[in-house]
């Protein structure tokens, strides 16, 4: 009986791409929520979904931490934890996920 060579798929490129995408999303989302002013409250289900996605991206980034540079991992993790830190700023920040909140004049 002949032995067939086993080939394992090379997931390093896919993990590396995913690492960079998740890092960029966390960092840019943090900067957006820090700098942009919110003007309306989202529904409660959207609020919890945003927090679940942020937490999932942090956990996923930790899972593939060896796929990219460590400095980018640290910056992305700080940004991810900062997203939850923004929510602790005030009751408006908890509801909107943004640092600033202002009502539009109509």
Secondary structure, DSSP 8 states (H G I E B T S, - for coil): -----------HHHHHHHHHHHHHHHHHHHHHHHHSEE-S---HHHHHHHHHHHHHHHHHHHHTGGGS-HHHHHHHHHHHHHHHHHHTS-HHHHHHSSSEE-----
